Amino acid sequence: MKSRGYDVCGYFSRTQASAIAAASFAGTSWYGSVEELAEAADMIFLTVNDDQIRLAAENLYNIDLALDGKIFVHMSGALASGELDILKKRGGHTYSLHPLLSFAEPGKAWKRIEDAVFSVEGDSEKMQTMTNLLENTGCSFFEIETDKKALYHAAACVASNYVTVLLDYAFSLYLDMGLSRQDAAKALLPLAKGTVQNAEDGGPEKTLTGPISRGDAGVIRRHMDAFEKSAKDKEDFYRFMGLQTVDYASRYGLQPEEKIKEMKKILNRGELDG
């Protein structure tokens, strides 16, 4: 933000050491109290854990300082700007701003922040100030309705967190065959990366590959037989994902309806769906 002409006045944290470290990293100041920070700033970002957002807002509400016209922003992906509603009683304007970026290693994530797409929601009165901030700092973004924040976050979890579990499931099948986790990852991660690249490069008809996209019912039947013999405890997840994939193939017209019904029947162990 500093490189784009914004004056980042500084940081306050629960511990002085944390505030000093953040200020040193960003090349700005640190504050010993939330009152000092609130007095210096026109826009205040609350970068705390989700369960601390309301408490942080209450602390700001209770300070002996005029807050009229100040903008308060929390960075939660799951919670909406309503967590800050108490600050409206003091004349503040409230927003949530969230980067769609995985922060498994926060020390490295900032280097990729310019590649992230942000969501923003909150008061209409100063939304233009928020969107100007994003535009001026070169960030891609979209606005969402406040009551859609939870659904927005659910989609993000599926695209990020649930992919981790999906990969772990695939790894586990290779582990059952005697491979190490390292070898399983080495074998399967390039495949997963290729799928993500396909999704980026083409439409749905180009993204899906494999037996269901080809209508190869015989391969699916052999998969089901293999689970029955060697991995019965993992069959349900495969069946669920297989049925979702068949629905995908049907939705985008990748296979005729007769083939769709045949594949569903195999995945349902001979029981036709609906």
N, C-alpha and C positions, 0 to 999 in steps of 0.2 A: 504493500500500500504506500509506503514511503516513496518508493521509486516512481509511483504514479501521481505524486503531488499531494498526498494526504498526510496530515500531521498526526502521527501516532504518538500521543502524549505519554503513554506508559502503561504500567501494569500494577495491579494490586493482587496479592494472593494471601491465602490463610497463613502461609509462612513467609517470613522475610526472605529466606534463602531462595525460595521458588520465584518470588517476584524479582529479585536481583538477577537470577539466572535468566529469566525470560527477557528482562530489559537488556541485559548484556548481549544476549543472542540477537535481539532485534535492533540493537543500537539506539535505545531510547531510555526513558527514565522509569524508576519504580516509586511506588507510593506506599507510605506506611499505614494508611487508613483508606477505607472506601470513600469517606467524606472528601479527602483530598483528591482522589481520582475523579469522583463525580463532579467536583467543582471545576476541574480542569477540562473535562471532556464534554463534547456535545452528543457523542454517540458512544454508548457503553456496551461492550460485548461480555456476556456472562458465559464463560467457557468452563462450566462446572458439570459434574455428573448430573444425570437427569433427576435423581432424587434430591438434589440440592438446589434446583433452580428456584423453586418457590421460596425457600429459605433465603437465598441470595436476594430475591426480589423484596422480601419482607425487610431485610437488613437495609436495603436502599430506601425503601418506603419510610423507614423510621429515622433517617438521618435528618439533621437540622439544617436543611439546605433546599433552596428552591429547585424543583425538578421540571418546571413547566417547559415544554418544548423539547426536552431531551429525548433522544431515541435510545431504547433499550432492546438489545438483540440477544437471544440465546441461540445456541448452536446445536440443539438436540435434533436428531433425525426423527425420533418417535413422537415427541411432544410438540404441541402447537403453541402459538403465541399466547394463548389463554393462561399459560402458567405465570405470565407476567402481569395479569390483569390488575393486580393491586396497585401497580405503578400508574395506571390510568387515573386513579384517584388523586394523584399528585401532579397531573398534567402531562405525564409521559406518553410516548407513543411506543407501541410494543410490536416486536416481530420475531419470527424464527427464521434462521438462515442455516442451511445445511448443505455441505459438500458431499456429493455422492462419490465417496472415496474411502477405501479401506485403510484404517489407521492401525494396522497390526504393529507397525514400528513407527511411532509418532516422530522420532528423530529424523526419519527419512521421508515421511509422507509429505512434508512441506515442499519438498523438491518437485512433487507431482501435482501440487495444488492447482497450478494453472491448467492442468488437463481435466480437472474435475468440473462437472456440471452441478450448479447450485440450485436448490429450491428456495423460494422465499414466500412467506405469507405473513399477514398481519394487517394493521390499520391501513385504511385507504388514504388517510390524510397525508402521510409522508412516504407512501410507497414509492413515489417518484424519486425521492432521495435515496432509497435503498437500491432501486434499479439503476440509478445514475452511478452509484458506488460500484456496482458490479460491472456495468459497461465501461466505466473509466479505468477499472483495474484489469480489463480484458477477460473477464470471466463469462463463461456461458451459463445461462440460467433460465429458469421458467418459474412463473408464479403458480401457486396452487391455492385452492380454497381451504380455509382453516379446518373445516370439518372433513377434509380428505387427507389430513396429515398422516393418520394411522395407516390408511391404505397405501399411501405413498411409501411409508417406511416398510410395510409388509413386502411390497415389490422389491425394495432394495435388499431386504433380508433374503428373499428367494434368489436374487441374482448374485448375491455374494456369500452369505453364510451357508445357505442350503447347498450351494455348489461344493463347498468344503465337505459336507456330509456325503454328497453324491460321489465325490472322488474317493472318499474313505471307503464307501461301500464297494466301489470298483476295485480298490486296492485289496480289500479283504478277500475277494474272490481269487486274486492272484496269490495272496498269502496262503489260502487254503490249498493251492497247487504246489506250495513249497518255496515260492519266491520270497525274498526279503522285501521289506517295505521300500527300501531304497531302490531295488530293481523294479518293483511294481510302479513306483513313481516315475522312474526313468522311462519305462515303457509306455505308460498311459498319459502322462502329462502332455507330451507333444500332440497326442490325439485330441485332448481337451482344448489345447491352445488352437489347434487347427479348426475346431468347431467354432470357437469364439471368433476366429478370423473370418470364417464363412458367414457368420451372422452379421459381421461388420461389412463384408463385401457384397453380399447378395440378399435377395428376398427369401421368404420361407421355403420356397421350392428348392433353393440351393443350399440352405443351411442344414436340412436333415439329410443324413446319409444312412447307410446300413439296411438291414433286411426289411424293416417296415416301410421305408421309403421306396424299396423295390418291390414290395408285395411278396417277399420270399417267405411264404408261410412255412415251408419245410424247415428253414433255419430256426424260426421261432419255436417250432415243435421240438427240434433237437435241444434248444436251450431249456425248454420246460422239462424235457426228459432228464437232462443233466442235473437240474435242480432237484428233481425227484430222487435221483440216485445219490447225489453227492453234497447237496447244499440245501436241504429242505428248509432249514431255518431262515434262509435268505430268499426264498422264493416269493414271498408276499410282496416285498419291495420291488422286485423285478416285475412281477405281474402288474402292480399299480403303475409303475413308470411305463411299462409296455402299453397298457391301455390308454394312458395319457398320450403316448406317442402315436398310437393308432388314431385317436381323436384328432391329433394335430394333422396327420396325413389326410384324414377325411375333410377337415376344415379347409385345407388348402388344395384339395383336389388332386393329391399326389397319387391316389389309387382309386379304382372304381369301387362302387358300393359293395359289390359281391366279394371283392378281395378284403375290404374292410371288415365285413361280417365274418369272413373265414378267420382272419387273424384274431379278432375279438373272441371267437369261439375257442380257439386254441388257448389263448391266455386265460380264459374263464374255465378251462378244463372241461370243455365240451358243453358248457351252459351258455346259450346265447344271451347276450345282454339286451334287456328290454324287449 
